[in-house]
Amino acid sequence: MEADLTEAVGPAGARAGSQDDPVTDQHAGAFPVPLMGSGSLRSTGAPQAPDASSEGRSCPRFQYPDPTALLCTGATPWALAHSSHQDSLCSCPWEPAVWASNPSPRPAHPPPPPRASPPARAERGAERGRGHGSFLWSSRARNASSAPLRTDSAPLAVMEAAAEFVVESPDVVYGPETIEAQYEYRTTSVSREDGVLKEANYYGSLTQAGTVSLGLDAAGQEVFVPFRALLPMVSPDDLVFDGWDISSLNLAEAMRRAQVLDWGLQEQLWPHMEALRPRPSVYMPEFIAANQSRRADNLIPGTRAQQLEQIRKDIRDFRSRAGLDKVIVLWTANTERFCELVPGLNDTAENLLRTIQLGLEVSPSTLFAVASILEGCAFLNGSPQNTLVPGALELARQRRVFVGGDDFKSGQTKVKSVLVDFLIGSGLKTMSIVSYNHLGNNDGRNLSAPPQFRSKEVSKSSVVDDMVQSNPVLYAPGEEPNHCVVIKYVPYVGDSKRALDEYTSELMLGGTNTLVLHNTCEDSLLAAPIMLDLAILTELCQRVSFCTDADPEPQGFHPVLSLLGFLFKAPLVPPGSPVVNALFRQRSCIENILRACMGLPPQNHMLLEHKMERPSPKQVEHGAAACLVSCKKEQAPTAHNGCTGDTDGHSKAEASLMSTT
């Protein structure tokens, strides 16, 4: 039997080390276990620094003529009990030693001698069970294979205040010279992750992990429901995936190359991912960094027109084979350089289609967008380049197909859209914003090329524009903060992107306020739930129609789906529409449109019934008394529309008919 024991037990028998450590437990509990094979012990005598000269020395007071080695760990004195002539004890403090077990089989022992009578002084029944006869041990042992254990005794000095005992068990045989025990050793393998069993989840997803306030219950308390419960939505578990890539690796090999997921999770996912292979894609070296060329071994051949047709065939094949109702295409590939907007080339739908037929300049992402629109599939751009050129937007309007973009909003920019809104909304004049990033995944490698970085810089820099323009008290026309964005490629950090930000704002009386943030983002794991949300919300919007008094004919949303701005760094909006980047305004837009589909009023967060001088009879009944700051008896002020009542600003008469609010 071989074992690797690294556990030490103190005088009270407590385990050394943290119970939260991930372990495969091969310990023998709170006592040392004899190892069959050759070896030696290193004695330290009194506790002191290790001495190299003691290497290989055996116990100075106790010899083992039998080829049985005892592994002692830690500096705890282990008491070894013997039942020979002296009934004596030996105690030696040992330090950890490295053992090489003898691979040769141990010579067979002669039959054990008849059991001798136990010494009269022995304390019987100190511990009953399976074979710990030659040791003082703790009763916490965990025990898994059977092996005879044997210790040979010699006359020794009695250790003062040591307890003696005899184990009465059919598995323990006392002889004149030896004690032989049949011991059953068991172990338990335990895997821990920060002491918590992790389960699959959709953390980071607005639709799957977010909640909304539905209204107030009878006691005046807010009721929160999952976002996905507002309206019938597609479950992410029902989505089917396919895609294109210029790399031919199957998804299991690509997963290993990306080094995003923990190795244990990769092993579990490997059999599910190995059979998935990407379809050939479009590679135009002039649009992405030159360092991507070695990945490009899975390409669609032919002219631009032939490539466009092949993408359309792939979409039709996917829809047919999987039996799908709808297909939504997301561009999640590398950042491209900006495409020049040239009249007669890509300014109209007709010109763009002609450009493709003639093989003139068109980016790969625009080629995919056009193919998706022609197949009636919504197209969403998750990268920062100007994929949806004016000709593509016009084609989407003509075909009444949704498009959206640009650039997934996941880490640093999402924080910026909250913090700048907070600073300016608080009346602080933010004058300097400096954002630095370094990352080491393939996205960072591609962005190390200046043309691709420029695309990202534009999308990151525009995120504060609407917040600055919202406050003419702070900013004069044309005035804006200094905004600098830096991105560096550092391969070592992989997908774990580091983002450092500095925000400097002016205060009254000539003061300044500086906020500095450090944010470590798991880039891909933040983007993945955003992709799910985009697909789910886009599909939902395809089922929504509405009409107005002025236009009673039902209609859907504009093909440029600006509703998705919450999920994009540089939201696309219909011509002439204001661009909103403030994160909570974007979220409120989605929430209130979904509430409107249910017949609920917009959420205004007034909670006016909790702010009145005199509580309503309903509040008094449920003990939700309003805060009375004075004893005045005047009637509570009434808004110009007669509102005195519910959380959404409706009159008491209306509120009584709206139980959900």
TORDOSE-88931 format. One record per residue (C-alpha): x, y, z. Coordinates in steps of 0.25 Angstrom, whole numbers, padded with zeros to 4 digits, always signed. Each point is the difference from the previous one (the first is absolute). Layout:
XYZ ...
//
This chain:
+0000+0000+0000 +0005+0014-0004 -0005+0013+0005 +0004+0014+0000 -0003+0006+0014 +0002+0015+0002 -0009+0002+0011 +0004+0004+0014 -0008-0001+0013 +0002+0008+0012 -0001-0004+0015 -0015+0000-0001 -0001-0008-0013 -0004+0012-0008 +0004+0000-0015 +0010+0010-0005 -0003+0009-0012 -0013+0006-0005 -0012-0009-0002 -0004+0009-0012 +0012-0005-0008 -0003-0008-0013 +0006-0014+0004 -0001-0014-0004 +0001-0006+0014 +0010-0011+0001 +0002+0002+0015 -0001-0010+0010 -0007+0009+0010 +0007+0005+0012 +0011-0010+0001 +0012-0005-0008 -0002-0012-0009 +0012-0010-0001 +0004-0002-0015 +0005-0013-0005 +0013+0002-0006 +0014+0005+0004 +0003+0014+0005 +0006+0008+0012 -0005+0010+0009 +0007+0014+0003 +0000+0003+0015 +0000+0015+0004 +0002-0003+0015 -0006+0013+0006 -0007+0010-0010 +0010+0007-0008 +0004+0004-0014 +0002-0012-0009 +0014-0005-0001 +0004-0006-0013 +0010-0009+0007 -0011-0008+0006 -0005-0004-0014 -0002-0015+0000 +0002-0002+0015 -0009-0009+0007 -0006+0002+0014 +0011+0000+0010 -0008-0007+0011 -0008-0010-0008 +0004-0009-0011 -0008-0008-0011 +0006-0013-0003 -0012-0003-0009 -0001+0006-0013 -0011+0009+0004 +0001+0015-0001 -0008+0010+0008 -0004+0013-0006 +0000+0011+0011 -0004+0014-0004 +0000+0014+0007 +0007+0002+0013 -0010-0007+0008 +0006-0010+0010 -0007-0014-0004 -0001-0010+0011 +0003-0014-0004 -0006-0010+0009 +0007-0014+0002 -0004-0012+0007 +0013-0007+0002 +0008-0003+0013 +0001+0015+0004 -0014+0004-0005 +0007+0013-0003 -0002+0012-0008 +0008+0008-0010 -0002+0014-0004 +0007+0007-0011 -0003+0013-0007 +0002-0002-0015 +0000+0010-0011 -0006-0004-0014 +0009-0009-0008 -0001-0005-0015 -0002-0015-0002 +0003-0009-0011 -0008-0012+0002 +0007-0014-0004 -0007-0005-0012 +0004-0014+0003 -0010-0009+0007 +0002+0000+0015 +0005-0014+0005 -0011-0008+0007 -0001+0000+0015 +0000-0013+0007 -0013-0003+0007 -0003+0008+0012 +0003-0006+0013 -0011-0003+0010 -0006+0012+0006 +0006+0004+0013 -0008+0004+0012 +0000+0015+0001 +0008+0007+0011 -0008+0002+0013 +0003+0015-0001 -0007+0002-0013 -0012+0008-0001 -0010-0008-0008 -0010+0004-0010 +0007+0014-0002 -0004-0002-0015 -0007-0011-0007 -0001-0003-0014 +0008-0004-0012 +0015-0001+0003 +0007+0013+0006 +0007-0009+0010 +0014+0006-0001 -0004+0014+0001 -0005+0011+0008 -0010+0007-0009 -0012+0009-0002 -0014-0006-0002 -0002+0009-0012 +0007-0010-0010 -0005-0002-0014 +0003-0013-0005 +0003-0010-0017 +0008-0013-0003 +0004-0011+0009 +0015-0002+0004 +0007-0007+0012 +0007+0010+0008 +0011-0003+0009 +0009+0007+0010 +0012-0007+0008 +0003+0005+0014 +0012+0001+0008 +0003+0004+0014 -0002+0015+0002 -0001+0010+0011 -0015+0003+0004 -0005+0013-0004 -0006+0007+0011 -0015+0002+0001 -0002-0009-0012 -0013-0008+0000 +0001-0015-0003 -0011-0009-0006 -0003-0013-0007 -0009-0001-0012 -0009-0012+0001 -0003-0004-0014 +0000-0012-0009 +0009+0008-0010 +0011+0003+0011 +0009-0011+0005 +0010+0003+0011 +0013-0009-0001 +0012+0000+0009 +0008+0009-0010 -0011+0006-0009 -0014+0005-0001 -0006-0003-0013 -0013+0006-0005 -0009-0001-0012 -0004+0014-0003 -0011+0004-0010 +0004+0014-0006 -0011+0008-0007 +0001+0014-0006 -0009+0010-0006 +0003+0009-0012 -0006+0014+0002 +0000+0011-0010 -0003+0014+0005 +0000+0014-0007 +0000+0011+0010 -0009-0009+0009 -0011+0002-0010 -0006-0010-0010 -0002+0007-0013 -0011-0002-0009 -0003+0005-0014 -0006+0014-0001 -0002+0012-0009 +0007+0010+0009 +0002+0013-0008 -0013-0002-0008 -0010+0011+0001 -0012-0009-0004 +0004-0012+0008 +0007+0006+0013 -0007+0013+0001 -0012+0004+0007 -0010+0012-0001 -0010+0006+0009 -0014-0003-0003 -0007+0009+0010 -0004+0000+0014 -0007-0011+0008 -0011+0002+0010 +0010+0004+0011 +0006+0011-0009 +0013-0008-0003 +0006-0002-0013 -0002-0013-0008 +0012-0004-0009 -0002-0010-0011 +0011-0006-0009 +0001+0008-0013 -0003-0012-0008 -0013-0002+0007 -0006+0014-0006 -0003-0006-0014 +0002-0014-0006 +0014-0001-0005 +0009-0011-0006 +0007-0007+0010 +0015-0001-0003 +0000-0015+0003 -0008+0000-0013 +0010+0007-0009 +0007-0008-0011 +0014+0005-0004 +0008+0000-0013 +0010+0009-0006 +0012+0004-0008 +0015+0001+0003 +0013+0002-0008 +0006-0010+0009 -0003-0015-0002 +0001-0004+0014 -0012-0007+0006 -0006+0007+0012 +0007-0009+0010 +0014+0003-0006 -0004+0015-0001 -0004+0000+0014 +0013-0006+0005 +0008+0010-0009 -0009+0012+0006 +0003-0004+0014 -0012+0007+0005 -0007-0011+0008 +0006-0008+0012 +0007-0013-0004 -0010-0008+0008 -0012+0006-0007 +0007-0002-0014 +0002-0015+0003 -0015+0000+0003 -0004+0007-0012 +0010-0007-0010 -0009-0011-0005 -0011+0010-0002 +0009+0010-0008 +0008-0010-0008 -0010-0003-0010 -0003+0015-0003 +0008+0006-0012 -0001+0014-0005 -0004+0002-0015 +0010+0006-0009 +0000+0016+0001 +0005+0012-0008 +0014+0005+0002 +0005+0013-0005 +0013+0003+0005 -0001+0015-0002 -0011+0001+0010 +0006-0007+0012 +0014+0000+0006 +0011-0007-0007 +0003-0009+0012 -0014-0007-0002 +0005-0007-0013 +0005-0013+0006 -0014-0003+0005 -0006+0002-0014 -0001-0015-0005 -0015-0001-0001 -0004+0009-0011 -0012+0002-0010 +0007+0001-0014 -0005+0008-0012 -0004+0015-0003 -0008+0009+0009 -0013-0004-0006 +0003-0015+0001 +0004+0002+0015 -0013+0007+0002 -0008-0011-0006 +0007-0011+0008 -0003+0008+0013 -0015+0000-0004 +0001-0015-0003 +0006-0002+0013 -0011+0007+0007 -0011-0008-0008 +0007-0013+0003 +0001+0003+0015 -0015+0004+0001 -0004-0012-0008 +0008-0010+0008 -0003+0005+0014 -0015+0002-0003 +0001+0014+0004 -0011+0011+0001 +0010+0012-0001 +0015+0002-0002 +0007+0012+0006 +0014+0003-0004 +0010+0007+0010 +0014+0005-0005 +0009-0005+0011 +0013+0000-0008 +0012+0009+0000 +0000+0015+0000 +0002+0005-0014 +0005+0013-0005 -0010+0011-0004 -0006-0001-0014 +0001+0012-0008 -0014+0006-0003 +0000+0003-0015 -0012+0006-0008 -0003-0010-0011 +0007-0011+0008 -0008-0003+0013 -0009+0012+0002 -0013-0007-0005 -0005-0014+0000 +0001-0001-0015 +0014+0005-0001 +0005-0009+0011 -0006-0012-0007 +0007+0004-0013 +0013+0002+0008 -0001-0015+0004 -0003-0004-0014 +0012+0007-0005 +0010-0005+0010 +0003+0014+0006 +0003+0004+0014 -0010-0006+0010 +0004-0005+0014 -0003-0015+0004 -0009+0005+0011 -0008+0008-0010 -0001-0012-0009 -0006-0008+0011 -0010+0011+0003 -0005+0001-0014 -0001-0016-0001 -0008+0000+0013 -0009+0012-0004 -0003-0007-0014 -0004-0013+0008 -0009+0008+0009 +0009-0003+0012 +0003+0011+0011 +0014+0004+0000 +0007+0006+0012 +0014+0006+0000 +0009-0004+0013 +0012+0007-0005 +0003+0015-0001 +0003+0002-0015 -0011+0007-0009 -0005-0013-0005 -0014+0005-0003 +0003+0011-0010 -0011+0008-0006 -0003-0010-0011 -0002-0011+0010 -0009+0008+0008 -0008+0004-0012 -0001-0015-0004 -0005-0003+0014 -0011+0010-0001 -0004-0005-0013 -0001-0015+0004 -0005+0004+0014 +0011-0008+0007 +0005+0004+0014 +0015+0005+0001 +0007+0005+0012 +0014+0003+0005 +0011+0004+0003 +0010-0007+0009 -0004-0008+0012 -0001+0008+0013 +0006-0009+0011 +0011+0006+0009 +0007+0013+0001 -0010+0008-0009 -0012-0005+0007 +0007+0005+0013 +0003+0013-0007 -0015+0002-0004 -0004-0001+0014 +0011+0008+0007 +0000+0012-0010 -0016+0000+0001 +0002+0001+0016 +0011+0011-0001 -0007+0009-0009 -0014-0003+0006 +0006+0004+0014 +0004+0013-0006 +0015-0003-0001 +0007+0005-0012 +0008-0011-0006 +0012+0005-0008 +0009-0012-0002 -0003-0014-0002 +0012-0009-0003 -0002-0015-0003 +0011-0010-0001 -0002-0015-0003 +0009-0012-0002 -0004-0014-0004 +0006-0012-0006 -0011-0008-0008 -0001+0000-0015 -0008+0013+0001 +0011+0007+0006 +0010-0006-0010 -0009+0005-0011 -0001+0014+0006 +0015+0002+0001 -0001+0004-0015 -0003+0015-0001 -0011+0000-0010 -0008-0010+0009 +0003+0007+0012 -0006+0013-0006 -0013-0007-0002 -0001-0004+0015 +0005+0014+0004 -0012+0007-0007 -0010-0009+0006 +0006+0001+0014 +0001+0015+0000 -0014+0004-0005 -0006-0007+0013 -0001+0013+0008 -0005+0010-0011 -0015+0000+0004 +0003+0002+0015 +0009+0012-0003 -0010+0006-0009 -0011-0002+0010 +0005+0010+0009 +0002+0014-0006 +0002+0006+0013 +0014-0007+0002 +0004-0001-0015 +0000+0012-0010 -0004-0004-0014 +0011-0008-0006 +0007-0002+0013 +0003-0014+0004 +0010-0008+0009 +0014-0004-0004 -0003-0015-0003 +0012-0009-0003 -0001-0015-0002 +0012-0009-0001 +0001-0015-0003 +0012-0009+0001 +0002-0015-0003 +0006-0008+0012 +0000-0015-0004 +0002-0004+0015 -0013+0005+0005 -0008-0008-0010 -0015+0003+0000 +0001+0006+0014 +0000+0015-0005 +0005+0011+0009 -0007+0013-0001 +0005+0013+0008 -0008+0013-0001 +0002+0014+0006 -0011+0010+0001 +0003+0014+0004 -0011+0010+0002 +0000+0014+0004 -0007+0004+0014 -0005+0014+0005 +0011+0009+0006 +0010-0005-0010 +0001-0014+0006 +0002-0013-0008 -0005-0014+0002 +0007-0012-0006 -0005-0014+0000 +0009-0011-0004 -0005-0014-0003 +0007-0014-0003 -0009-0010-0006 +0004-0014-0004 -0010-0006-0010 -0002-0014-0005 -0002+0006-0014 -0007-0012-0007 -0008-0004+0012 -0006+0014+0001 -0003+0000-0015 -0007-0014-0001 -0012+0004+0008 -0002+0012-0008 +0000-0008-0013 -0011-0008+0006 -0008+0012+0004 +0001+0006-0014 -0005-0012-0006 -0012-0001+0010 -0004+0014+0000 +0001+0001-0016 -0009-0012-0001 -0010+0006+0010 +0000+0013-0008 -0003-0007-0013 -0014-0004+0007 -0003+0014+0005 -0010+0009-0008 -0007+0012+0005 -0008+0012-0006 -0004+0014+0004 -0012+0009-0001 +0006+0007-0011 +0004-0013-0007 -0009-0011+0003 +0007-0010-0009 +0008-0010+0008 +0015+0002-0002 +0013-0005+0006 +0013+0006+0004 +0009+0008-0009 +0010-0010-0007 +0011+0007+0007 -0003-0006+0014 +0005+0011+0009 -0007-0007+0012 +0013-0009+0001 +0008+0012+0003 +0002-0005+0015 +0009-0011-0006 +0008+0008-0010 +0011+0010+0002 -0003+0009-0012 -0015-0003-0002 -0006+0002-0014 -0013+0008+0000 -0009+0004-0012 +0004+0013-0007 -0004+0012+0008 -0001-0008+0013 +0007+0005+0013 +0011-0010+0004 -0001-0004+0015 +0012-0006+0006 -0003+0001+0015 -0002-0014+0005 -0012+0001+0009 -0008+0008-0010 +0003-0011-0010 -0005-0010+0009 -0012+0008+0004 -0004+0000-0015 +0000-0015-0001 -0007-0002+0013 -0011+0011-0003 -0003-0005-0014 -0002-0014+0005 -0009+0005+0011 -0008+0007-0011 -0002-0013-0007 -0006-0005+0013 -0009+0012+0002 +0008+0006+0012 +0004+0014+0001 +0015+0004-0001 +0008-0002+0013 +0003+0014+0005 +0006-0004+0014 -0008+0011+0007 -0006-0008+0011 -0009+0012+0003 -0009-0007+0010 +0012-0002+0009 +0004+0015-0001 -0014+0007+0004 -0002+0007+0013 -0012-0009+0003 +0000-0014-0003 -0012-0006-0007 -0009-0009+0008 +0005-0012-0008 +0014+0003+0005 -0004+0002+0014 -0008-0013+0000 +0013-0008-0004 +0009+0008+0009 +0007+0008-0011 -0001+0013+0006 +0006+0012-0007 +0011+0008+0006 -0007+0012+0007 +0010+0011+0002 -0010+0010+0006 -0014+0000+0007 -0006+0009-0011 -0015-0003-0003 +0000+0006-0014 -0004-0008-0012 +0012-0007-0007 +0004+0008-0013 -0006-0005-0012 +0007-0001-0014 -0005+0008-0012 -0006-0013-0005 -0007-0003+0012 +0010-0011+0004 +0001-0004+0015 +0001-0014-0001 +0007-0012-0006 +0015-0003-0003 -0002+0003-0015 -0007+0013+0002 -0014-0004-0002 -0012+0006+0008 -0006-0007+0011 -0012-0004-0009 +0009-0006-0010 +0009-0007+0010 -0012-0007+0006 -0002-0007-0014 +0014-0004-0002 +0004-0011+0010 +0013-0003-0006 +0006+0013+0003 
//
